[in-house]
Amino acid sequence: MATNRSRRLRKKLCVDEFQELGFEITLTYKENLADDQLNDFLDAFLVEAVDSNGLGYVGGEDYGFVCLGKRGSVSAEQRAQVEAWLKGRDELAEFTVSPLMDVWYPENPVNNPA
């Protein structure tokens, strides 16, 4: 693909200055967690950690991707807020939060903000 793209095309493809960032999460629950506790955790996660920070979540109960709820990128602060929220939960045995990565092209490196 050509590297000399118009601004309009770069925006449409979400590349270069229009790159959008998000992050992956992996959740491992404690062994004796009941189904209703899991559902309560997921509901709280979506309301308190995702929606309240203007984010969106795509995935299941043990793995997913967090991105901005509208066009744009997740900030480092938003990522840290989600990570802090997960740290305070008793339902989890462990979890991982990836560094910020390109939402549309995960293999591409993250551009340095200008």
C-alpha positions in Angstrom: 0.0 0.0 0.0 1.2 3.5 -0.8 2.8 5.4 2.0 2.0 8.8 0.5 -1.7 9.0 1.4 -4.0 12.0 1.5 -5.2 13.3 4.9 -8.7 12.1 4.0 -7.5 8.6 3.3 -5.3 8.5 6.5 -8.4 9.5 8.5 -10.6 6.9 6.8 -7.9 4.1 7.4 -7.2 5.3 11.0 -3.5 5.6 10.4 -0.7 8.0 11.2 -2.1 11.0 13.1 -5.5 9.3 13.1 -4.3 6.2 14.9 -6.7 4.9 17.6 -5.4 3.2 20.7 -7.0 0.7 23.1 -5.8 -2.2 25.3 -6.5 -5.8 25.9 -7.4 -7.3 29.3 -7.3 -10.9 30.4 -9.2 -11.9 33.6 -8.7 -15.0 35.7 -11.4 -15.5 38.4 -11.1 -17.2 41.8 -12.0 -20.9 41.6 -15.1 -20.8 43.9 -16.7 -17.8 42.3 -20.5 -18.4 41.8 -22.3 -17.5 38.6 -24.2 -14.7 40.2 -21.0 -13.2 41.6 -19.4 -13.4 38.1 -22.4 -11.7 36.6 -22.4 -9.0 39.3 -18.7 -8.4 38.7 -19.2 -8.1 34.9 -22.1 -5.7 35.4 -20.0 -3.6 37.8 -17.0 -3.7 35.4 -19.1 -2.4 32.5 -20.7 0.4 34.5 -18.0 1.5 36.9 -14.8 0.9 34.9 -15.8 1.1 31.3 -18.9 3.3 30.9 -18.0 5.8 33.6 -14.7 6.5 31.8 -16.3 6.9 28.3 -14.9 3.6 27.1 -16.3 0.6 25.2 -15.6 -3.1 25.8 -15.6 -5.9 23.2 -15.1 -9.4 24.5 -16.3 -12.0 26.9 -16.0 -12.7 30.6 -12.3 -13.7 30.5 -10.7 -11.7 27.6 -11.6 -8.5 25.8 -10.5 -5.3 24.3 -11.2 -1.8 25.7 -11.4 1.1 23.4 -12.9 4.6 23.4 -16.7 4.6 23.2 -16.4 7.0 20.3 -13.8 7.7 17.6 -10.5 8.4 19.2 -7.9 6.9 21.5 -7.9 5.6 25.1 -5.6 7.8 27.2 -2.9 6.5 29.5 -5.0 7.8 32.4 -8.1 5.9 31.3 -6.1 2.7 31.1 -4.7 3.3 34.6 -8.2 3.9 36.0 -9.4 0.6 34.6 -6.3 -1.2 35.9 -6.8 0.4 39.4 -10.4 -0.7 39.4 -9.5 -4.3 38.6 -6.8 -4.3 41.3 -9.5 -3.5 43.9 -11.7 -6.5 43.0 -11.9 -9.6 45.2 -13.4 -11.8 42.5 -10.1 -11.9 40.5 -7.3 -14.3 41.1 -5.2 -12.4 38.5 -5.5 -10.1 35.5 -3.4 -8.6 32.8 -3.8 -5.2 31.1 -1.8 -4.8 27.9 0.0 -1.6 27.0 -1.9 0.8 24.7 -2.0 -0.6 21.2 -3.4 0.2 17.8 -7.1 -0.7 17.7 -7.3 -1.3 14.0 -3.8 -2.6 13.2 -2.5 -4.3 16.4 0.8 -5.2 14.6 1.6 -1.5 14.0 3.7 0.3 16.6 2.1 3.1 18.6 2.8 6.6 17.3 4.2 9.1 19.7 1.7 11.8 20.4 2.6 15.1 18.8 
